[in-house]
Structures are given as structure tokens and as C-alpha cells.
């Protein structure tokens, strides 16, 4: 008889309770089975299968090129590695913006084909109807405001958003619209900390910040950035918790040397 150990899964309801008790939410991106397993074991609350895979996995300059099929593949891999974390999947550019029917079809595909628990969509009032359609179908949705990378060609820059009053007021309205549409949480990216605090306090749903200060209900970072795999990216909001680029380069360098001087494999490593 096999021993079954129950691991309590983090749910959207868990995140709501965490906000109400002031317990901060930890979120990190993941794109494959191996890292998903490690992050889940470490106890991270939320794994985001981000369309940042377009940048860090595929080498594109923006998140725009990644397809729905590619996001589904990454999400399938992450789902297999996680037993506890809530898994959120980004709907990529072009799969929800045009109308509610297309948005719902994209959402259903991701949920059916991956086994993930929820989706994330970028944008405010303009996509609220699509979010309502998806939520009414029983699919949890997280919003994303501030710097929305899928709109980079509109912004023309990755600088801080909503510093001016008009844009800040729109963001506050958008946040309430997303809550009203049924979102269970909202990512706030690269906005002033004071605005993020105001928005977080105005909402009953949790906010997850990236470059939005400490007053959000949780934080998210891209794994390649915080682990120091992607060493060229050095924004102010990033805290590096490891320097894996140096560790990996040194390890591979040692392996190459051992192969070249014929010290690997030795007798104990042979059959």
C-alpha cells in the first residue's frame, strides 16, 4: 500500500485570506518541470507561467511573439512539477484582445490542455468584458496593470508607468474595473510605490507587485533575473538572490577542462 501525503494546494481563496491577514504572497515565474519542482518544494505560493518565456526562454526582444501553443507547452511542464503552488498562466498577445469569444476560447484551451489553475491578462477597462466572460465560465483570472509588456510598442519604453496624474487616475479606475469584473488579484508592474499602496488599500483582492514597492500584498520576480542567470538585466527593483551565471559558467568550464585533459571519466566513473 502506497503512503499518500496530502499537500495543501494554494488556491485563489488562500490568497484572499492572506491579504485579509496581512500575510505577504510570494510569486515567481517558472517555465519548465525541473524549476517548477524546486520552487514548489521551496514553498513559493504562486508560480507564474509568464509570457516572459518569450524573452528568457526563446530569446525574443519582447513578449509579443510567443504563441498560445508555446504557452500551453510551458504550462504543461510547470504543472507536472508543482504539488502545492497555485499556477497562473499568461494569455499571450493576440489571444484575447479582439473580442470576448476569442478570449474565452483561448482561456478554455489553456485550462483544458495544461491543468493550470488560473490565467493572467494584461489591461484594464478595455478587457473587462472578456474577463467577465472567462470568470463566468468558471476560470479564475488575475489582472495586470502598470507596465504591461505586451503593449511595449505603444509605450515605446520600459520606464515607470503612471507617474503623471492622468495615467495614475486611469490605473485606479482600471483596478476597480478588474475587481468588479471578477479578477482574484492584480499584478502591478513598475508604478510609483505610493500609487501601488493606494490601489492595494482600495481593493479587496490582493495585489502582486514587481517594481511597485513594498505595500503590495505580494511580490513577483522573473526567475532568470532573481537567480542571476540573466546577468545583463539590472533594474532598480531587482534583488539578485544568486549568481547562477557565474556558478554555471565555472562548472561547465571545469567539465570542459576535465574532458580535455582526459581526467573525466576516471575508473570509478566507468563500467
C-alpha positions in Angstrom: 0.0 0.0 0.0 1.5 3.4 -1.0 1.7 6.2 1.5 -0.2 9.3 0.3 0.9 12.5 1.9 -1.5 15.3 1.4 -0.1 18.6 0.4 -2.5 21.5 0.8 -2.8 23.3 -2.5 -2.7 27.1 -2.5 -5.9 28.4 -4.1 -7.3 31.8 -5.1 -9.2 31.7 -1.8 -5.9 31.1 0.1 -4.6 34.4 -1.5 -7.7 36.3 -0.4 -7.2 35.0 3.2 -3.5 36.0 3.0 -4.5 39.6 2.1 -7.0 39.8 4.9 -4.5 38.6 7.5 -1.6 40.7 6.1 0.4 37.6 5.1 2.6 38.5 2.1 2.3 36.4 -1.1 5.4 35.0 -2.8 5.3 34.6 -6.6 8.0 33.6 -9.1 8.0 32.7 -12.8 8.6 29.2 -13.9 8.7 27.7 -17.4 9.7 24.0 -17.0 9.3 20.9 -14.9 12.6 21.0 -13.0 12.5 24.6 -11.8 8.8 24.2 -11.0 9.6 21.3 -8.7 12.3 23.2 -7.0 10.2 26.3 -6.4 7.2 24.3 -5.2 9.5 22.4 -2.8 10.9 25.7 -1.5 7.3 26.8 -0.6 6.5 29.6 -3.1 2.8 30.5 -3.1 2.2 31.2 -6.8 4.0 30.0 -9.9 3.5 32.3 -12.9 4.0 30.7 -16.3 4.9 34.1 -17.8 4.9 35.2 -21.4 8.3 36.4 -20.3 9.2 32.9 -21.7 9.4 34.8 -25.0 12.4 36.7 -23.6 14.2 34.4 -21.3 13.5 31.0 -22.9 13.1 31.9 -26.6 15.4 34.9 -26.8 12.9 37.4 -28.3 13.2 41.2 -27.6 9.6 41.4 -26.3 6.7 39.2 -25.1 4.7 39.8 -28.3 6.0 36.8 -30.5 5.1 33.9 -28.1 2.2 31.8 -29.2 -0.7 30.2 -27.4 0.7 26.7 -28.2 4.1 27.7 -26.8 2.5 29.0 -23.6 0.5 25.7 -23.3 3.7 23.7 -23.6 5.4 25.7 -20.9 2.4 25.5 -18.6 2.1 21.7 -19.1 5.7 21.3 -17.9 5.2 23.6 -14.9 2.0 21.8 -13.8 3.8 18.4 -13.7 6.4 19.8 -11.2 4.1 21.6 -8.7 2.1 20.0 -5.9 1.4 23.0 -3.7 1.8 26.2 -5.6 -1.1 28.0 -7.4 -0.3 28.1 -11.1 -1.2 31.1 -13.2 -0.7 31.2 -16.9 -0.3 34.3 -19.1 -2.6 34.5 -22.1 -0.2 35.8 -24.8 -0.6 38.8 -27.0 -3.3 38.4 -29.7 -5.3 35.6 -27.9 -7.8 37.8 -26.0 -7.7 41.4 -27.1 -10.0 41.3 -30.1 -13.2 40.0 -28.5 -14.8 38.0 -25.7 -15.4 34.9 -27.8 -11.7 34.6 -28.8 -10.6 35.4 -25.2 -12.9 32.7 -23.8 -11.8 30.1 -26.4 -8.1 30.8 -25.6 -8.8 30.6 -21.9 -10.7 27.3 -22.2 -7.9 25.8 -24.3 -5.2 26.7 -21.7 -7.2 25.3 -18.8 -8.2 22.0 -20.6 -4.8 21.3 -22.1 -2.5 22.3 -19.2 -4.2 21.5 -15.9 -3.2 25.0 -14.6 -5.4 26.8 -12.1 -5.9 30.3 -13.4 -4.9 32.8 -16.1 -3.4 36.3 -16.3 -4.5 39.0 -18.7 -2.9 42.5 -19.3 -5.1 45.6 -19.5 -7.8 47.5 -17.7 -11.4 48.5 -18.5 -10.9 47.7 -22.2 -10.7 44.0 -21.5 -13.1 43.9 -18.5 -15.9 42.3 -20.6 -13.6 39.5 -21.8 -12.5 38.9 -18.2 -16.2 38.7 -17.1 -16.8 36.1 -19.8 -13.9 34.0 -18.7 -14.7 34.2 -15.0 -18.4 33.3 -15.7 -17.1 30.2 -17.4 -15.5 29.2 -14.0 -12.0 30.2 -14.8 -10.1 32.4 -12.3 -8.4 35.4 -13.8 -5.6 37.7 -12.5 -5.2 41.2 -13.9 -2.1 43.1 -14.8 -1.7 46.9 -14.8 1.0 49.5 -15.0 3.8 48.5 -17.3 2.1 45.9 -19.5 4.9 44.3 -21.6 2.5 43.2 -24.4 1.9 46.9 -25.1 5.6 47.8 -25.3 5.2 49.1 -28.9 2.5 51.5 -27.7 4.6 52.7 -24.7 7.9 52.7 -26.6 9.9 52.2 -23.4 10.1 50.0 -20.3 10.2 53.0 -17.9 8.0 53.5 -14.9 4.2 54.0 -15.6 1.5 56.2 -14.0 3.8 58.9 -12.7 1.6 61.5 -14.2 -1.8 62.2 -12.6 -4.0 61.3 -15.6 -2.4 57.8 -16.0 -2.5 57.3 -12.2 -6.2 58.1 -12.1 -6.9 55.7 -15.1 -4.9 52.9 -13.3 -7.0 53.3 -10.2 -10.2 53.1 -12.2 -8.9 50.1 -14.1 -8.0 48.3 -10.9 -11.6 48.7 -9.6 -12.9 47.7 -13.0 -10.8 44.5 -12.9 -12.0 43.7 -9.4 -15.6 44.3 -10.5 -15.1 42.0 -13.5 -14.2 39.2 -11.1 -10.4 39.2 -11.0 -9.0 37.4 -7.9 -5.8 39.5 -7.9 -3.8 42.1 -9.9 -0.2 42.4 -10.8 1.1 46.0 -10.5 4.2 46.5 -12.6 6.7 49.4 -12.4 4.5 52.1 -10.9 5.2 54.5 -8.0 5.1 52.8 -4.6 2.7 55.4 -3.3 0.2 54.7 -6.1 0.6 50.9 -5.5 -0.1 51.4 -1.8 -3.3 53.4 -2.6 -4.5 50.8 -5.1 -3.7 47.9 -2.8 -5.7 49.6 0.1 -8.6 50.4 -2.2 -9.1 46.7 -3.3 -10.5 43.7 -1.5 -8.4 41.4 -3.8 -4.7 41.0 -3.5 -2.1 43.0 -5.5 1.3 41.5 -6.5 4.0 44.0 -7.2 7.0 44.0 -9.5 8.8 47.3 -9.2 5.8 48.7 -7.3 7.2 49.0 -3.7 6.6 47.1 -0.5 2.9 47.9 0.1 1.5 45.4 -2.4 0.1 42.2 -0.9 2.8 40.1 -2.6 5.8 40.3 -4.9 6.8 38.6 -8.1 10.2 38.3 -9.9 11.3 36.6 -13.1 13.3 33.5 -12.1 16.2 34.2 -14.5 16.6 37.7 -13.1 16.5 36.9 -9.3 18.7 33.8 -9.7 21.3 35.7 -11.7 21.0 33.6 -14.8 20.3 36.7 -16.8 23.0 38.9 -15.5 22.6 41.8 -18.1 19.2 42.9 -16.7 19.7 45.2 -13.7 16.6 47.3 -13.0 16.3 49.1 -9.6 13.5 46.8 -8.4 15.5 43.6 -8.9 17.2 41.9 -5.9 19.5 39.1 -7.0 19.5 36.1 -4.7 22.1 34.1 -6.5 24.7 34.4 -9.2 24.0 31.3 -11.2 25.6 32.7 -14.4 29.0 32.6 -12.6 28.4 29.2 -11.0 27.2 27.6 -14.2 29.9 29.0 -16.3 32.6 27.9 -13.8 31.1 24.4 -13.6 30.9 23.9 -17.3 34.5 25.3 -17.6 35.7 22.7 -15.1 33.8 20.0 -17.0 35.4 21.1 -20.3 38.9 21.0 -18.7 38.4 17.6 -17.3 37.2 16.2 -20.7 40.2 17.9 -22.5 42.8 16.5 -20.1 41.2 13.1 -20.0 40.6 13.1 -16.2 36.9 12.6 -16.8 35.7 9.9 -16.7 38.0 8.2 -14.2 38.0 4.5 -13.3 35.3 4.9 -10.7 33.1 6.7 -13.3 33.4 3.8 -15.8 31.8 0.4 -16.0 
